[in-house]
């Protein structure tokens, strides 16, 4: 059995599909977007426990793993290598804001047309996120 043939980049059009796929693989892991947006909203370096406190529906351990992977991928930086050093968005991570906005705009249209459940996030008066699924 032969391997599937991938189309050449030039046959796809002006969008570099391989670059889009590579970029999506960096931001696609679950909770990457939430972690990046939390860091962006706070605007200052944050420790894992501080990010986790703002995302109470995700374990601190998972946030730590996600931030470590984001660090390896160049989306966040750390002041130093000591244990517990805070994370902040790198220059590349800061460039995610318009990407997140575009994906949010697209998904609102697509998900409403497809009648998919959309995550419903709200903040309590003290700023803590709550998470649920809104019915279609």
Backbone as CSV, one residue per row, in Angstrom:
resi,resn,N_x,N_y,N_z,CA_x,CA_y,CA_z,C_x,C_y,C_z
1,UNK,0.841,-1.167,0.000,0.000,0.000,0.000,0.894,1.239,0.000
2,UNK,0.594,2.184,-0.866,1.436,3.366,-0.977,0.969,4.452,-0.010
3,UNK,1.893,5.312,0.333,1.588,6.420,1.248,0.753,7.455,0.514
4,UNK,-0.152,8.131,1.216,-0.950,9.166,0.554,-0.057,10.294,0.063
5,UNK,-0.418,10.821,-1.080,0.343,11.908,-1.676,-0.186,13.222,-1.141
6,UNK,0.709,14.051,-0.624,0.304,15.361,-0.136,0.424,16.361,-1.271
7,UNK,-0.527,17.274,-1.391,-0.433,18.279,-2.450,0.747,19.191,-2.210
8,UNK,1.306,19.696,-3.276,2.412,20.630,-3.127,1.863,21.951,-2.603
9,UNK,2.720,22.699,-1.950,2.296,23.980,-1.386,1.784,24.911,-2.485
10,UNK,2.384,24.829,-3.675,1.967,25.737,-4.745,0.583,25.390,-5.287
11,UNK,0.134,24.128,-5.142,-1.185,23.762,-5.657,-2.311,24.191,-4.715
12,UNK,-1.995,24.579,-3.497,-3.017,24.946,-2.522,-3.458,26.392,-2.699
13,UNK,-2.589,27.221,-3.141,-2.937,28.622,-3.306,-1.952,29.503,-2.578
14,UNK,-2.380,30.734,-2.323,-1.466,31.709,-1.741,-1.203,31.484,-0.264
15,UNK,-2.090,30.765,0.424,-1.891,30.513,1.844,-0.903,29.366,1.995
16,UNK,0.114,29.560,2.786,1.095,28.504,3.034,0.500,27.465,3.966
17,UNK,-0.187,26.483,3.422,-0.907,25.505,4.233,0.007,24.792,5.222
18,UNK,1.218,24.491,4.820,2.133,23.815,5.738,2.469,24.710,6.919
19,UNK,2.624,25.998,6.681,2.906,26.928,7.775,1.700,27.066,8.696
20,UNK,0.500,27.082,8.115,-0.714,27.173,8.925,-0.829,25.932,9.805
21,UNK,-0.602,24.758,9.220,-0.659,23.510,9.995,0.363,23.524,11.129
22,UNK,1.570,23.981,10.846,2.615,24.034,11.875,2.222,25.009,12.987
23,UNK,1.680,26.159,12.602,1.266,27.148,13.602,0.114,26.611,14.444
24,UNK,-0.848,25.973,13.808,-1.973,25.413,14.554,-1.525,24.330,15.524
25,UNK,-0.495,23.585,15.152,-0.016,22.535,16.067,0.567,23.134,17.348
26,UNK,1.030,24.378,17.290,1.549,25.043,18.491,0.438,25.545,19.403
27,UNK,-0.653,26.017,18.819,-1.708,26.609,19.641,-2.885,25.667,19.865
28,UNK,-2.881,24.517,19.207,-4.016,23.593,19.306,-4.100,22.796,20.605
29,UNK,-2.988,22.458,21.257,-3.145,21.646,22.475,-4.101,22.314,23.463
30,UNK,-4.932,21.486,24.062,-5.963,21.980,24.960,-5.370,22.862,26.058
31,UNK,-6.003,23.965,26.293,-5.706,24.966,27.321,-4.557,25.898,26.962
32,UNK,-3.972,25.753,25.775,-2.926,26.684,25.341,-3.512,28.084,25.169
33,UNK,-4.640,28.171,24.482,-5.273,29.474,24.245,-5.685,30.122,25.560
34,UNK,-6.273,29.329,26.463,-6.700,29.866,27.752,-5.509,30.399,28.536
35,UNK,-4.422,29.661,28.531,-3.223,30.075,29.262,-2.644,31.343,28.661
36,UNK,-2.553,31.392,27.328,-2.001,32.577,26.664,-2.876,33.797,26.911
37,UNK,-4.176,33.629,26.828,-5.065,34.772,27.043,-5.035,35.247,28.495
38,UNK,-4.877,34.321,29.413,-4.770,34.711,30.829,-3.515,35.546,31.039
39,UNK,-2.401,35.110,30.484,-1.157,35.884,30.607,-1.309,37.252,29.942
40,UNK,-1.958,37.290,28.787,-2.139,38.561,28.070,-3.029,39.516,28.864
41,UNK,-4.107,38.996,29.435,-5.025,39.848,30.193,-4.370,40.425,31.433
42,UNK,-3.524,39.651,32.082,-2.882,40.127,33.302,-1.759,41.108,32.996
43,UNK,-1.056,40.886,31.888,-0.040,41.833,31.444,1.241,41.862,32.260
44,UNK,1.459,40.856,33.075,2.691,40.782,33.857,3.063,39.315,34.042
45,UNK,4.327,39.028,34.375,4.713,37.621,34.593,3.872,36.983,35.692
46,UNK,3.548,35.705,35.481,2.704,34.984,36.437,3.283,33.601,36.704
47,UNK,3.170,33.188,37.947,3.548,31.822,38.314,2.420,30.874,37.924
48,UNK,2.754,29.605,37.836,1.784,28.585,37.462,0.550,28.664,38.357
49,UNK,0.755,28.762,39.667,-0.390,28.771,40.590,-1.294,29.977,40.359
50,UNK,-0.704,31.101,39.916,-1.508,32.296,39.665,-2.346,32.146,38.394
51,UNK,-1.769,31.524,37.366,-2.531,31.243,36.148,-3.649,30.260,36.487
52,UNK,-3.308,29.206,37.233,-4.298,28.184,37.607,-5.431,28.774,38.446
53,UNK,-5.134,29.758,39.271,-6.178,30.380,40.100,-7.207,31.106,39.237
54,UNK,-6.788,31.561,38.070,-7.708,32.256,37.174,-8.418,31.295,36.225
55,UNK,-7.999,30.046,36.234,-8.613,29.005,35.406,-8.945,27.811,36.295
56,UNK,-9.886,27.960,37.217,-10.119,26.933,38.231,-10.658,25.609,37.692
57,UNK,-11.032,25.572,36.435,-11.535,24.344,35.839,-10.415,23.494,35.256
58,UNK,-9.158,23.944,35.421,-7.984,23.218,34.940,-7.055,23.007,36.130
59,UNK,-6.492,21.821,36.246,-5.609,21.560,37.384,-4.311,22.357,37.259
60,UNK,-3.748,22.683,38.393,-2.477,23.400,38.415,-1.392,22.583,37.718
61,UNK,-1.428,21.275,37.900,-0.438,20.398,37.252,-0.538,20.503,35.729
62,UNK,-1.756,20.504,35.199,-1.927,20.608,33.755,-1.488,21.973,33.245
63,UNK,-1.796,23.018,33.987,-1.338,24.364,33.602,0.185,24.398,33.560
64,UNK,0.836,23.793,34.555,2.296,23.744,34.573,2.854,23.036,33.353
65,UNK,2.250,21.914,32.991,2.704,21.179,31.791,2.485,21.992,30.527
66,UNK,1.325,22.644,30.449,1.027,23.436,29.256,1.997,24.603,29.135
67,UNK,2.253,25.318,30.245,3.188,26.451,30.193,4.602,25.984,29.859
68,UNK,5.003,24.825,30.373,6.327,24.285,30.044,6.427,23.999,28.551
69,UNK,5.368,23.441,27.961,5.380,23.174,26.513,5.370,24.476,25.725
70,UNK,4.585,25.440,26.187,4.562,26.746,25.521,5.933,27.409,25.590
71,UNK,6.648,27.198,26.697,8.007,27.713,26.836,8.928,27.043,25.824
72,UNK,8.825,25.728,25.722,9.645,24.989,24.753,9.338,25.417,23.315
73,UNK,8.077,25.791,23.066,7.663,26.216,21.725,7.945,27.689,21.451
74,UNK,8.405,28.432,22.468,8.736,29.838,22.279,7.573,30.799,22.428
75,UNK,6.440,30.330,22.959,5.292,31.214,23.134,5.342,31.994,24.441
76,UNK,6.069,31.470,25.429,6.266,32.170,26.695,7.749,32.140,27.057
77,UNK,8.123,33.060,27.926,9.496,33.111,28.432,9.448,33.082,29.953
78,UNK,10.610,32.884,30.543,10.742,32.924,32.003,11.917,33.837,32.345
79,UNK,11.812,34.478,33.495,12.883,35.378,33.932,14.187,34.611,34.143
80,UNK,14.075,33.391,34.662,15.252,32.546,34.870,14.804,31.092,34.921
81,UNK,15.743,30.180,35.140,15.436,28.753,35.117,15.095,28.167,36.482
82,UNK,15.051,28.990,37.510,14.770,28.447,38.840,13.336,27.930,38.918
83,UNK,13.138,26.979,39.804,11.808,26.405,40.005,10.842,27.495,40.445
84,UNK,9.688,27.544,39.827,8.670,28.507,40.210,8.811,29.872,39.573
85,UNK,9.818,30.048,38.700,9.974,31.347,38.043,8.735,31.655,37.215
86,UNK,8.284,32.890,37.228,7.055,33.233,36.511,7.222,33.182,34.989
87,UNK,6.090,32.999,34.335,6.019,32.981,32.872,5.412,34.291,32.386
88,UNK,5.793,34.663,31.182,5.136,35.769,30.511,5.143,35.471,29.017
89,UNK,4.247,36.099,28.288,4.214,35.873,26.852,5.489,36.394,26.215
90,UNK,5.999,35.639,25.262,7.135,36.095,24.463,6.585,37.027,23.381
91,UNK,7.466,37.590,22.576,7.013,38.427,21.459,6.111,37.610,20.531
92,UNK,6.462,36.361,20.282,5.620,35.497,19.443,4.283,35.222,20.109
93,UNK,4.301,35.005,21.402,3.065,34.770,22.135,2.141,35.971,22.110
94,UNK,2.715,37.166,22.179,1.899,38.384,22.139,1.226,38.562,20.787
95,UNK,1.835,38.002,19.740,1.250,38.098,18.403,0.036,37.181,18.219
96,UNK,-0.278,36.379,19.228,-1.438,35.495,19.141,-2.765,36.243,19.275
97,UNK,-2.772,37.430,19.840,-4.030,38.147,20.087,-4.888,38.279,18.821
98,UNK,-4.350,38.766,17.693,-5.218,38.863,16.505,-5.604,37.491,15.939
99,UNK,-4.758,36.501,16.146,-5.083,35.138,15.711,-6.265,34.622,16.521
100,UNK,-6.221,34.817,17.839,-7.320,34.383,18.696,-8.611,35.112,18.334
101,UNK,-8.512,36.429,18.049,-9.706,37.188,17.663,-10.303,36.647,16.369
102,UNK,-9.442,36.377,15.382,-9.924,35.859,14.092,-10.564,34.490,14.262
103,UNK,-9.936,33.614,15.044,-10.509,32.291,15.283,-11.819,32.389,16.061
104,UNK,-11.885,33.307,17.004,-13.112,33.498,17.767,-14.245,33.964,16.861
105,UNK,-13.960,34.940,16.008,-14.974,35.437,15.079,-15.448,34.322,14.154
106,UNK,-14.522,33.583,13.594,-14.867,32.493,12.689,-15.673,31.417,13.416
107,UNK,-15.226,31.053,14.613,-15.897,29.966,15.326,-17.308,30.357,15.749
108,UNK,-17.531,31.610,16.101,-18.884,32.033,16.473,-19.840,31.830,15.308
109,UNK,-19.398,32.170,14.112,-20.229,31.977,12.932,-20.384,30.500,12.616
110,UNK,-19.280,29.790,12.556,-19.314,28.380,12.178,-20.082,27.540,13.188
111,UNK,-19.775,27.703,14.461,-20.411,26.877,15.479,-21.910,27.146,15.571
112,UNK,-22.326,28.385,15.344,-23.764,28.661,15.372,-24.451,28.037,14.165
113,UNK,-23.801,28.032,13.010,-24.382,27.399,11.823,-24.430,25.887,11.974
114,UNK,-23.391,25.320,12.591,-23.304,23.872,12.755,-24.076,23.386,13.977
115,UNK,-24.586,24.329,14.787,-25.317,24.007,16.012,-24.475,23.175,16.988
116,UNK,-23.213,23.510,17.089,-22.315,22.865,18.048,-22.464,23.549,19.386
117,UNK,-22.249,22.803,20.477,-22.246,23.478,21.784,-21.029,24.390,21.883
118,UNK,-21.240,25.565,22.403,-20.177,26.556,22.527,-19.821,26.704,23.999
119,UNK,-18.525,26.664,24.340,-18.157,26.877,25.737,-18.667,28.232,26.218
120,UNK,-19.194,28.242,27.396,-19.709,29.467,27.993,-18.829,29.807,29.184
121,UNK,-18.132,30.913,29.082,-17.243,31.320,30.158,-17.759,32.622,30.729
122,UNK,-17.857,32.665,32.013,-18.236,33.908,32.664,-17.317,34.119,33.854
123,UNK,-17.268,35.331,34.312,-16.420,35.658,35.452,-17.302,36.027,36.633
124,UNK,-16.894,35.545,37.777,-17.574,35.928,39.004,-17.129,37.347,39.346
125,UNK,-17.782,38.018,40.290,-17.383,39.380,40.651,-15.919,39.496,41.074
126,UNK,-15.336,38.411,41.594,-13.938,38.505,42.018,-12.980,38.178,40.879
127,UNK,-13.490,37.946,39.657,-12.625,37.751,38.507,-12.286,36.312,38.196
128,UNK,-12.876,35.357,38.905,-12.596,33.949,38.649,-13.484,33.470,37.517
129,UNK,-12.913,32.701,36.591,-13.680,32.175,35.467,-14.520,30.990,35.910
130,UNK,-15.705,30.902,35.337,-16.494,29.691,35.460,-16.697,29.179,34.050
131,UNK,-16.827,27.891,33.884,-16.840,27.284,32.564,-18.005,26.317,32.460
132,UNK,-18.670,26.359,31.347,-19.766,25.436,31.098,-20.039,25.350,29.612
133,UNK,-20.924,24.467,29.241,-21.295,24.340,27.841,-22.695,24.904,27.675
134,UNK,-22.812,25.814,26.732,-24.099,26.413,26.436,-24.813,25.530,25.418
135,UNK,-26.073,25.158,25.634,-26.773,24.321,24.665,-26.959,25.055,23.350
136,UNK,-27.032,24.300,22.228,-27.188,24.958,20.911,-28.527,25.668,20.785
